[in-house]
Amino acid sequence: MKIILTVTGLDHTGIVGAVATELTRQDVNIENVSQSLMDEYFTMIMQCSFDENTQNLADLQDAMKKVGEAQKVKVRIQSEDIFKAMHSL
């Protein structure tokens, strides 16, 4: 399954490392990443994939929510299919 993961919040050291470390623990492959700073605000979008036979989206969302809480940022994960559907209407 392909997913789009977004991270937003106040910038500080360790956000990318914490997100990437947990994705590795969850056996999620990072396929593409874009990040930027807008003044003191950190933003990152990742395109990732994982095997639906060994991981489910709800569990992954829960795991990444904990990372977001620890880092004091907002982490959102959505199926890439949602984004494709929005652009095909």
Residue pairs with C-beta under 8 A, 6 or more apart in sequence:
1 49
1 50
1 51
1 52
1 57
1 79
1 80
2 31
2 47
2 48
2 49
2 79
2 80
2 81
3 28
3 47
3 48
3 49
3 50
3 57
3 60
3 77
3 78
3 79
3 80
4 45
4 46
4 47
4 48
4 77
4 78
4 79
4 80
4 82
4 83
5 19
5 23
5 45
5 46
5 47
5 48
5 64
5 75
5 76
5 77
6 43
6 44
6 45
6 46
6 74
6 75
6 76
7 15
7 19
7 42
7 43
7 44
7 45
7 46
7 68
7 73
7 74
7 75
7 76
8 41
8 42
8 43
8 44
8 73
8 74
9 15
9 41
9 42
9 68
9 71
9 72
9 73
9 74
10 40
10 41
10 42
10 72
10 73
11 37
11 40
11 41
11 42
12 42
12 71
12 72
14 71
15 42
15 44
15 71
15 73
16 35
16 44
18 67
18 70
18 71
19 44
19 46
19 64
19 67
19 71
19 75
20 30
22 63
22 64
22 66
22 67
23 30
23 46
23 48
23 64
25 63
26 50
26 55
26 60
26 63
26 64
27 50
27 51
27 54
27 55
28 48
28 49
28 50
28 55
28 60
29 48
29 49
29 50
30 46
30 47
30 48
31 46
31 47
31 48
31 49
32 46
32 47
33 44
33 45
33 46
33 47
34 44
34 45
34 46
35 42
35 43
35 44
35 45
36 43
36 44
37 43
42 73
47 80
50 60
57 77
57 79
60 77
61 77
64 75
64 77
65 75
67 75
68 74
68 75
